[in-house]
Amino acid sequence: MPTPLDRATSQRVGDFWSWNLIYVAPFFAFAALVTGVAAWSIWGQDLFPSSDPTGDPDTWTHDQCIAWLNHRNLHPSPLATTAELLERIKANLRVARDGNYGATGRQN
């Protein structure tokens, strides 16, 4: 009586793979999906994001102002003038100079 190993070794290769692909194909499809998601999460974002404009915001061009706001997801209006963009930039540049008191807002 032939064993499963005897039957597997005596089968034609085409018959073996057509039957085996039913079980192996979903595994490879899932592995490809996981690999694709991992690759997108690593390389789908900016690996080398463009640098922010430096220096005094009053000397920035209109495009530099838009780039600065876009990098911070502040969604500048396409109809805004450079003066309006500078006003938004300066409002978002302001930080508390008296210290960081943590989540409670109280000074220790």
C-alpha positions in Angstrom: 0.0 0.0 0.0 1.6 3.3 -1.0 2.2 5.9 1.7 1.4 9.6 1.2 5.2 10.2 0.7 5.2 7.6 -2.1 2.2 9.3 -3.7 3.8 12.7 -3.4 7.1 11.6 -5.0 5.5 9.7 -7.8 3.0 12.4 -8.8 3.8 14.6 -11.8 5.1 18.0 -10.9 2.2 19.8 -12.6 -0.4 17.9 -10.6 1.4 18.5 -7.4 1.7 22.2 -7.8 -1.9 22.8 -9.1 -3.2 21.0 -6.0 -0.7 22.6 -3.6 -1.3 26.2 -4.9 -4.8 26.1 -3.4 -3.1 26.1 0.0 0.0 28.1 -0.6 -1.4 31.0 -2.7 -3.3 32.6 0.1 -0.2 32.5 2.3 1.9 34.3 -0.4 -0.9 36.7 -1.1 -1.0 37.6 2.6 2.8 37.9 2.8 2.8 40.2 -0.2 0.1 42.3 1.4 2.1 42.6 4.7 5.3 43.4 2.7 3.5 46.1 0.7 2.0 47.7 3.8 5.4 47.7 5.5 7.1 49.2 2.4 4.5 51.9 2.1 4.7 52.8 5.8 8.5 53.1 5.5 8.9 54.7 2.1 5.5 56.2 1.4 6.2 59.2 3.5 8.9 61.8 3.0 12.3 60.2 3.8 14.1 63.5 3.3 11.5 66.2 3.9 12.4 69.6 2.5 13.8 72.0 4.9 11.8 74.9 6.4 12.7 78.4 5.4 15.1 80.0 7.9 15.7 83.5 9.0 13.3 86.3 9.6 9.8 85.5 8.2 9.5 89.1 6.9 12.1 88.3 4.3 10.4 85.1 3.1 8.9 84.8 -0.4 5.2 84.0 -0.9 6.2 80.4 -1.8 8.3 80.0 1.3 5.4 81.2 3.5 3.1 78.6 1.8 5.7 75.9 2.3 6.1 76.7 6.0 2.3 76.6 6.6 1.9 73.4 4.6 4.6 71.6 6.6 2.5 72.2 9.7 -0.8 71.3 8.1 -2.1 74.8 8.5 -3.7 74.8 5.0 -2.9 78.3 3.6 -5.5 79.8 1.4 -4.5 80.0 -2.3 -6.0 83.5 -2.4 -4.1 84.8 0.6 -1.6 87.6 0.2 2.0 87.4 1.5 1.1 89.8 4.3 -1.8 87.5 5.4 0.4 84.5 5.3 3.1 86.3 7.3 0.4 87.2 9.9 -0.5 83.5 10.2 3.1 82.5 10.4 3.9 84.9 13.2 0.8 83.9 15.1 2.0 80.2 15.0 5.6 81.1 15.8 4.6 82.6 19.2 5.6 80.4 22.2 5.2 80.9 25.9 8.5 82.4 27.1 7.8 81.9 30.8 8.4 78.2 30.9 6.7 74.9 30.3 4.6 73.8 33.2 3.6 70.4 31.9 0.1 69.0 31.6 -1.2 70.6 34.8 -0.4 74.2 33.9 0.9 74.9 37.3 4.4 76.0 38.2 6.2 73.7 40.6 
